[in-house]
Amino acid sequence: MPLDTSQSPVFVHSTCPHDCPSVCALEVERLSETKIGKVRGARGNDYTAGVVCAKVARYAERVHHPDRLTRPLRRVGAKGDGISAFEPISWEAALDAVAEGLLQAEQRHGSEAVWPYFYAGTMGLVQRDGIHRLRHAKRYARQHSTICTTLVATGWNAACGSRRGVDAREMTESDLIVVWGGNPVSTQVNVMTHIAKARKSRGAKLVVVDPYRTGTAEQADMHLALKPGTDGALAAAVISILLAEGYADRDYMAKFSDWDAELEAHFAGCTPAWAAQITGLGEDEIRAFAALYGSTQRSYIRVGYGFSRARNGASAVHAVACLPTVTGAWQYPGGGAMQGQSSIYGLNETLIEGLDVADPTTRKLDQSRIGPILTGDRRDLGEGAPVAALFIQNTNPMVVCPDSARVAEGFARDDLFTCVHEQFMTETAAMADIVLPATTFLEHDDVYVAGGHTYIQVTKAVIEPLGECRSNHAVICALAKRLGAAHPGFDMTAWEIIDRTLKISGLPDAETIHAAHWHDCALPYDDMHFLNGFGHADKRFHFKADWAAFGPDFAAMPALPGYSDRYDRASENHPFRLVAAPARTFLNTSFTETPGSQKREDRPTVMIHPETAAALGVGDGDRLRIGNDQGSLVIAVEVFDGLQPDVVVVESVWPNAAFEEGQGINLLVSADPGPPAGGAVFHDTAVWLRPV
């Protein structure tokens, strides 16, 4: 319908689906059945609090982008050439071709040669996780989803036993907020809203622990710019000071943890001088932070993801999680810590994922190691068949995955059939045989949970699908019929699945939550603060992590909390440590196509310290070659004093094509799994720099 200018703007409730802990409640201006206008944060939601990031505020740029895919496509040219290599086909022909490609792979090599591959391009449970229903019904290869949360969740759970923590809204009651390994100014703007309220109402202090001066660090009262990979050493030294100077709550530790004499002796050796040598921080900085933290009962640590993405990431997260247990901060309003809230929801996802037909004996492949897997690495495949067919939704592995040269090599195989269901002609879509046009979150129904807050949200489509776009759920159900896959979920609408899932989980039905816009699943105060005990069977916090319970590579883990030197440390040949941090107006590779984001980010650059720039004889805008044993690429210089001289930062994830030689930053990132349970190590890379 055309816009009636005589009426006030119509704003419709929705939820941001992008891979971010905030999962913001939204109000979307609907201009017609096919067009949106403004997007703003929902004012009635006390977590979102009317705030939304700039990239989502400009979402009309993405929904109505002229390059949106609107018709199914079949590749008739060379892989990687982009839209010019494709011709439009009908949906019936496209679905038939995809089914044929998957069936042929199954007939040649067995069902486990087909790998449905996905991640969090949408956080909606039906449209994201429904791919599992097809996987399980057909006994296709399973996916070990390691690219984002495995390391951080492992470290947190090893300490606390449950992935929950103090409600983020309680930050307004805190007197000290520590953002450790995160940059919410860029990646979770709502956190900054609650921090601002605490600073205004209580005079709260903000401390940021991050290897470089991010937008969040610029606003901090204290910024600890440590070397990447050394967070565990900083945490251990702080604990050493807390114990030595009377800040530890020993009664709390005795009641709620496994503290013993061995731990006491261990931390006594983790002195500020020891940690200063490892972290590159000054002893005075470490002592000042420890004194501030120890003297503030209402201290809240917002544990981020960044520092977990290293070979020692799980142990570092575990070490940081120890801090509020040493001081007993969990006991106080606005005190404690939070990494994520995934344990609180209790959703039964059997219908969404087809868990009732899952076969746990089918092989499981590590999504972060798609490069080695597609190139036949026997460490991943064992004696099994090669992956012969991929069906991809919600991700762009050609750009976002580690070891991107091997990823590209794998996708280039002539014997690999690939279907990509996407909104744009990404670099992954350009390698596909069939590309299917996908809806955005505003064009389908879904249900959402969050990591950073406690709300379930249910949404309906705001506008009609663009062109011939179809939702993930619709495509999976259509393929299931062609493939002979049986499950009740294939015969239900997305809304019916949402409604049934909520009901069997003991939650209000879909219409009830949709009408209310959200439903708060926060547990009682004492549970969120672990005052009824931690999540382990013994109800205690575990300073001594049982790493063997969390993954097969437990032998690589330290027995006691603190610093592990098992990461890609700087060396004579690779003297710099690289952090591939998120760019402010990109979200992984989403929004790299929108004009607003492109204008703000301009081009890929490498941030280097002025001393490093002088030693290399380069300045702003000059070109450097950055590399390691995996390869090298050319990038422009940005001289920046907000990091240590042996640290370099490339804010990403830019498309590979945005780089001078067509090789993006993940060329340099190893596909090695982080112990004990796997996980991508994006921020654990040693490199060299050379002037071009």
Disulfide bonds with the S-S distance in Angstrom:
none
